[in-house]
Amino acid sequence: MINRQILAILRIDLAKTFFSKRGLWIYLLALSPVIPMVGHWLFGRADDHALSDDIRAFAGIFQFFYLRIVIFFGCVGIFMNLFRGEMLDKSLHYYMLAPVRREVLVAGKFVSGLVAAITIFCGSVIIQWVGIFAHYSPELIWGYMNSGNGWSHLASYVVAAALACIGYGAIFLWAGVRYKNPLFPAAAILVWEGLNGILPAMLKKVSIIYWLKSVCPISIPPPQTGRGGVWNLLLFDIDPAPPVMAIANLVLLAAFVVVWAALRARRLEISYGTE
């Protein structure tokens, strides 16, 4: 019975998420890193030295822009709207009137948001990967993919993107259930994640970006002497955790937050006049 209810919620919410005009900007945001990569495809060099530079460039774009900006704000748009968007559309009461437990409703909406987010953002990672390496010869690319850890690098980036959707998605789902204006907690989380590079070692681990960085296959080197500023805020000066531990911690964190949101949803009351 519960499985059928979750599938029903999943079917309804997936259609809203994928085909809503309100969510068009999420597709544009997810594809934004592709634009410079297409330009690089058209005008970039194609030799062994350029390939190593592009491998590092992809790592930098992924860690500093895609994880921190694109997926972060994309999950804000997807997961906060699962409840607050329904409030704005004055349609949440239809779910509440149905014979569905609040916990099942939260689980179904989280799964629907997660399917949409992983499809969009992991799909974009693959498109970016093709775009940045498309101008190289097939022999050079297949050598990197088969003999130079290319497949494992790509898999790590896809897994990191999926884990970002899981971690940020759970937190923003909880914020959408807990707060009438969830943008304030989202702004607080953004500041905390941005300051991660200058926090003490223990506090660095109280963040999602630290564990995501641990899954990424390439570490970005520290800046040269004399360079600093904002760059230093984005770097990690402690050893990353083992990838298996990072994956387990993020999944456990997401499970805990979703359960917390489900318990909070038991006290959720609809009052469209005050929203």
Secondary structure, DSSP 8 states (H G I E B T S, - for coil): -HHHHHHHHHHHHHHHHHH-GGGHHHHHHHHTTHHHHHHHHHH---SHHHHHHHHHHHHHHIIIIIIIIIIHHHHHHHHGGGTHHHHHHT-HHHHHHSS--HHHHHHHHHHHHHHHHHHHHHHHHHHHHHHHHTTS-HHHHHHHHHHSSHHHHHHHHHHHHHHHHHHHHHHHHHHHHH-SSTHHHHHHHHHHHHGGGGS-HHHHTSSHHHHHHHHSSS------TT--THHHHH---S----HHHHHHHHHHHHHHHHHHHHHHHTT----GGG-
